[in-house]
Amino acid sequence: MNQSERHAMVIGPREQVLAVPGSGGVLVFDGLCGFCTRAVYAVQRWDRRGRVRALPLQGSRVLELTGLTREEALREAWWIHADGARLRGAEAMTAALAAAVGIPLLQLFRIPGVRPLAVRGYRWVAAHRYMLRGVRPHCTRPSTRCDA
């Protein structure tokens, strides 16, 4: 699959949207944010096994199919694991990266002090994401399907 196909992210039935191979999942992100798009594309580049399916919250039916509210999805990124478990914010991005590279990175959150530091850092980034350097936002690209 080439890069443009990976970024097309066509939305199908719920079972297809949430179906990912192995121990993967779905990463819901802000497709109007250049910084967020850059982070998601980096995760996808490292994902050699196709375990991460990234969907912009502005995509057709993404919120309906994932059961997220617009407010939840705008506040932070979400990871919906293949088994249905949900993580948000710093843990969501860490879970997506872990699935992409095949390393259990979420275990880092067991180290005292890591979780509060990661959450604080993530919240700062989320609050300032439109001011941070990124790439052309996913939903502004011609080949994408977003309801933005």
N, C-alpha and C positions, 0 to 999 in steps of 0.2 A: 504494500500500500504506500503510495507516495504522499508527500506532505499535504498537497491540496486535498487529496481524498480523506486524509485523517482529520482535516479541519472542516470538511463539509458537514459532518455530524448530522446526518439526516435522522429525523425523529420518526420512529415507527411505533408499533404497539408497545404497551408497558413492558411486556415480557422481553421484547427485543431491546428496549432502551436500557433495562436494568440487567440484562444478561451480559456477563463478561467472563472470559476464561479464567480458570484457576482461582486464585485468591485475589482477584481484582475487584474493581468496583467502578462507580460513577462519581466523577468530580463535578459538582455544580459550581460555576464561577460567574463573575460579573463580566459579561462579554462586551460591555461598553468601556471597560477599564484597560488601558494599554499596559499597565504594570501587571495586572492580573493575567492578561493574555500572554504576556512574555513569560510569566512563571509557569502557566499551563503548557505552553509550547515547549518549554525546557523539560518539563516532566515527560511530555510525550516523546521528545527526542531520546530520552533515556529508557523509555518503555519498549524494550525489544520483544517482549512477549505479548503485547497487546492487552495488558491487564488494566489499563486505565482508559476509561471512556469519559472524555471531558465534554460537558454540555453547558452552554451559556444559559444563565437563568432567563434570558430574554428569548430563548429559542421557543419555537412553537410547541406548546403542551408540556414543556419541561417541568414547570411547577406542578401542573396537574398530575403528571406521571410519577413524580418523585414525592408528592405529598407535602412539599414545602410551601410556605407562604412567601409572597414577594418580599415582605419585610425580613423574614429569616434569611432568605437568599441574598438580599442586598447587604445585610449586616456582616455576613461572613461566608466563606466558602464552605461547602458541605461535601462529605465523602459518604457515599452509600455503598457499603461493602456488599459483595455478592450474596452474603447470608442475610442481608437486610439491616445489619447494624449500622448506626449513623454516628458520624463524628463531625464536629464543626470547627471552624477556625484553624488554629495552629495544629491541632490534632488531625484535622481533615487533610491539610496540605502535607503533613508528615506521613499520613497513611497512604496518600497518593504516590508520594515519592518512594515510600517503602515498597509498594506494589510494583512500581516501575523498575526499581533496581533489584528487587528480590532480597532485601535485607530488612530484618525486623526492627526498623527505626523507632517504632512506638515504644519500645522498651526503654528508650532514653528518658521517657516521661516518668519512669520509676525512680530515677536519680533525684534525691532531695533538691528542691529549688529549681529544677528544670522546667516543670510544668508552669509555675507562676511566671517565670521569666519569658517562656515562649508565648504564653497567653498575653502578657503585657506587650511584648514586641509585636505580636500579630495584631492586636487591637490598634496600636499606633499606626502600623502600616495600613490597616483597613480604613482607618479614619482619614488618612492622607493619600490614599491610593491614586486619586486622580491628579495629584501633584507630582507623583514619582515617575521617573523615566521608565518608559515602556516601549511597546511597538504599536503599530496601528491596531486599535481594538478589534477583536474578532468580529463583532457585529457590524463593523463599518466596512468590512471586506466584501467585494462583489460576489464571491462564490458562497457566501454564508446565508443561512436562513434564520433570521432573528425577527421577532416582532417589535424589537426595540421601540 
